[in-house]
Every structure is written in structure tokens, then in C-alpha cells.
Amino acid sequence: MNYIGSKAQLLPFLRANIEAFAGGDLSSKVFCDLFAGSGCVGKSFATDVRSLISNDQEYYSYVLNRAMLQTGILEGVDEIIASLNALPPTQGIIYKNYCEGSGSGRNYFSDRNGQKIDAMRQGIEAYKENEELYFFLLASLLLSADKVANTASVYSAFLKHLKPLAQEELCFQALDYQPMSKLHQVFCEDANTLISKLEGDILYLDPPYNRRQYGANYHLLNTIARYDSFVPKGKTGVRSYESSPYCKTTTALQALEKLIYEAKFSYIFISYNDEGIISSSMIAQMMQKYGKYESIKMPHHRFKAYQNKLHKHYIYEYLHFLEKF
């Protein structure tokens, strides 16, 4: 998934500095990824720490992280995936609201793929009593559908004509996962509400850094995951979503400081880049009030949409460290 703010390419940088600052052996540590997103950071630490806490307010993220962190050994998955792939296409929520052939005026998926998503999503409901399998199948569908979405990367808009990848037929593939035996926790809550209920050793924060609202940018993944009744709004068919205070210049720093103040964690790390709403100097000034502070930065590629991947642009990613008093 080409995810806004993904830290997949920065994992070596993050791991090296987190381990150096918090101690090389993390096997006795409780690690919390409070803005988990696609889950790549939490997943990378999951087998190295005593336990992991993952959270994100977006439901699609909850589904992905629950599947990656709370799935053990599954039996018969290949047969189930094959049976879901073989379901006849049906005209459900996705086709009727997000495919051009339905008359919706929206072109997020080809007509064929929209109907396949509907059929598979309805078919997954048969496994709801087995929560581990159910969320694994949901996560697998989200990632499979995302590969053939007719967007420039996010779902805030669709392309007028089907791009080559969107013309390919959706193939429902199982999530690539590592069976987990540890008791990891996964939440779907507002970070500033949840923080008062948590405690541990390492708190990793990767909050939204600009005005893009994740609830709007990935609304269609939430719709596939929830598959509920609602009235799509506007040209893009967005569903209702909670606005994040981290996406507003008037509230971002205040919200971040509230997290730092309330956090019952020994080590706090914040990922934030130099294009963010809050300047690095403001973050440094705030964090220094709560303990021993350091920071480091490295250049990396700016997030680019489908049409702009050939135009490289570098930004700096800052990692702010705090050993809290």
C-alpha cells in the first residue's frame, strides 16, 4: 500500500536510533505505536519486544493491525481464499456507489472489480464468529482491493479513466503475515483519549503532520471494512469522519504536548518531517520541558502520488527522542 507518511523506507533509521536510545535489548519492553497507520513500524518491533500496543482511530488501520498482530496459525486459509475468489460478482455497496457503470459518477474501481469486492466482502461475513480469521480475511481484502484502485494513491479523488493497474482483475490474496504468539493489544481509539489508559516503556508517535485528513483520504477502505449503511457525500462519495487536531495549525502542538504530558512511558519518540504543521524547533522546545531530549534527522523521498513518482523530491525526517523524567 502506497501510504501517506509510511515509514517503511525509514525502518532501519528508526530501529537503530530507538534501540540506541532506549537500550539495545528490547525483549523486556512494552512498545506502543499510538498512530499505527499501515502498521509497518509496530510489526517490525513485534517479535523483539515483550508486548506491543497498537492504535489508530481509523477502522481500516485497526483491521490491518489486528490481522498482523493478533493472528496465530490459521488452518485452511488457502481454500477459503480460493472459495471467496470464485464467488460470482454481485452489485453491492461498492459497485453501486463507487463504480462508473452503476451511474454513480464515481470511478474508483472497474465495474468488474467493484462487483468482485462486493461479493468477497459479503462472503467474508460467513466467518464473523471466528474473529481471528475474520479480521485476517478483511485485511487481506483491503490490501487486494487497494492494488486495483483507480486513484493517484489516496481515495480523496479518483482518476477519470482507468489506469493500467485498475484495469487488471482483482485477485484476492492472503495477507503476508507472521503468526504471533505474544499478547499484543490493538485499539481503535482517539490517541489523546487512549493515552491516559496506557503505560509502558517505549512510546512511538507518528501523528499526522499536515492538513490531510486520513478519514477522507482512505474513506473507501473504511467503507469496505465496515460495509455499513450510510449516504456517500459529494463527488468523491466520502463518508463521515472525525477531524484530527493534528491536521490544524491552531491545535496540533497543543494536542501533541497533551500526549507527552500524560504519557506514562519512559522513552518517547516522535517522527515528524520538515514540511509539517509544527516546526522542529517548536517540538524541541516543548519536549525539553519533560526530560532529556535529543533529535536526529535524515533525508528521504517525499510521498508522491501515482502520476508524480518520477519526480524525486527530498525532505528531512526528524526523530525526536525524550527520556521522560
Long-range contacts (C-beta under 8 A, 24 or more apart in sequence): 1-38, 1-143, 1-146, 2-153, 2-306, 3-37, 3-38, 4-153, 4-154, 4-212, 4-214, 4-217, 4-303, 5-37, 5-206, 5-208, 5-209, 5-303, 6-37, 6-38, 6-40, 6-303, 7-40, 7-41, 7-206, 7-271, 8-38, 8-40, 9-300, 9-301, 10-271, 10-298, 10-300, 10-317, 11-40, 11-41, 11-44, 13-298, 13-317, 13-319, 14-41, 14-204, 14-269, 14-271, 14-319, 15-44, 15-45, 17-269, 17-296, 17-319, 17-321, 18-202, 18-204, 18-267, 18-269, 21-267, 21-269, 21-294, 21-321, 21-323, 22-201, 22-202, 22-266, 22-267, 26-202, 28-201, 29-200, 29-201, 29-202, 30-199, 30-200, 30-201, 30-202, 31-200, 31-201, 31-202, 31-204, 32-198, 32-200, 32-202, 32-203, 32-204, 32-265, 33-204, 33-206, 34-191, 34-194, 34-195, 34-203, 34-204, 34-205, 34-259, 35-191, 35-205, 35-206, 35-207, 35-208, 36-61, 36-65, 37-61, 37-206, 37-214, 38-64, 39-64, 39-65, 39-68, 39-69, 41-204, 41-206, 42-68, 42-69, 42-204, 43-68, 43-69, 46-178, 46-180, 46-182, 46-184, 47-178, 47-182, 49-202, 50-182, 51-182, 51-183, 51-184, 51-185, 52-182, 52-184, 52-185, 53-184, 53-185, 53-186, 53-187, 53-198, 53-200, 54-184, 54-185, 54-186, 54-187, 55-186, 55-187, 55-188, 55-189, 55-191, 55-194, 56-187, 56-188, 57-188, 57-189, 57-190, 57-191, 57-215, 57-242, 57-244, 58-188, 58-214, 58-215, 58-218, 58-222, 59-188, 59-222, 59-225, 59-226, 60-142, 60-218, 60-221, 60-222, 60-224, 60-225, 61-188, 62-186, 62-187, 62-188, 63-135, 63-138, 63-139, 63-142, 63-225, 64-139, 64-142, 64-143, 65-186, 66-135, 66-139, 66-186, 67-135, 67-136, 67-138, 67-139, 67-140, 67-175, 67-177, 68-139, 68-175, 68-177, 68-180, 69-180, 69-184, 69-186, 70-132, 70-135, 70-180, 70-184, 70-186, 71-132, 71-135, 71-136, 71-177, 71-179, 71-180, 72-132, 72-179, 72-180, 72-181, 73-179, 74-132, 74-133, 74-136, 74-179, 77-133, 77-136, 77-174, 78-174, 80-127, 80-133, 80-137, 81-137, 81-140, 81-172, 81-173, 81-174, 83-123, 84-119, 84-120, 84-123, 84-124, 84-137, 84-172, 85-120, 85-171, 85-172, 87-116, 87-119, 87-120, 87-123, 88-119, 89-115, 89-116, 89-118, 89-119, 90-115, 90-118, 90-119, 90-122, 91-115, 91-118, 92-118, 92-119, 92-121, 92-122, 93-118, 93-121, 93-223, 93-227, 94-118, 94-121, 94-223, 94-224, 97-232, 97-237, 98-158, 98-220, 98-232, 98-237, 104-237, 105-235, 106-158, 106-235, 106-236, 106-237, 107-150, 107-158, 107-159, 107-160, 107-161, 107-162, 108-149, 108-150, 108-151, 108-155, 108-158, 108-220, 108-237, 109-145, 109-148, 109-149, 109-150, 109-166, 110-148, 110-150, 110-162, 110-166, 110-167, 112-169, 112-170, 113-145, 113-148, 113-166, 113-169, 113-170, 116-169, 116-170, 116-172, 117-141, 117-145, 117-170, 117-224, 120-172, 121-224, 121-227, 122-227, 125-227, 136-174, 136-175, 136-177, 138-225, 139-175, 140-172, 140-173, 140-174, 140-175, 141-172, 141-224, 142-221, 142-224, 142-225, 143-173, 143-175, 144-170, 144-171, 144-172, 144-173, 145-170, 145-221, 145-224, 146-221, 149-220, 151-306, 152-305, 152-306, 152-307, 153-303, 153-304, 153-305, 153-306, 154-212, 154-217, 154-218, 154-305, 155-216, 155-217, 155-218, 155-219, 155-220, 155-221, 155-236, 156-212, 156-216, 156-217, 156-236, 156-238, 157-236, 158-236, 159-306, 163-306, 190-242, 191-259, 192-245, 192-255, 192-258, 192-259, 195-258, 195-259, 195-262, 195-263, 196-262, 198-263, 198-264, 198-265, 199-264, 199-265, 200-264, 200-265, 201-265, 201-266, 201-267, 202-265, 202-266, 202-267, 202-268, 202-269, 203-263, 203-265, 203-267, 203-268, 203-269, 204-269, 204-271, 205-256, 205-259, 205-268, 205-269, 205-270, 205-271, 206-270, 206-271, 207-244, 207-246, 207-252, 207-255, 207-256, 207-270, 207-272, 208-244, 208-246, 208-247, 209-246, 209-272, 209-273, 209-275, 209-276, 209-277, 209-278, 210-247, 210-275, 210-276, 210-277, 211-247, 211-248, 211-277, 212-247, 213-241, 213-243, 213-244, 213-247, 214-244, 215-241, 215-242, 215-243, 215-244, 216-241, 246-277, 247-277, 248-277, 249-277, 252-277, 252-278, 253-278, 253-282, 253-283, 253-286, 256-283, 256-286, 257-286, 260-286, 260-287, 260-290, 260-322, 260-324, 261-290, 263-324, 265-324, 266-323, 266-324, 267-321, 267-322, 267-323, 267-324, 268-321, 268-322, 268-324, 269-319, 269-320, 269-321, 269-322, 270-318, 270-319, 270-320, 270-322, 271-317, 271-318, 271-319, 272-317, 272-318, 272-320, 273-315, 273-316, 273-317, 273-318, 274-315, 274-316, 274-318, 275-302, 275-315, 280-318, 280-320, 283-318, 283-320, 284-320, 287-320, 287-322, 290-322, 290-324, 290-325, 291-322, 291-323, 291-324, 291-325, 292-322, 292-323, 292-325, 293-320, 293-321, 293-322, 294-320, 294-321, 295-319, 295-320, 295-321, 296-321
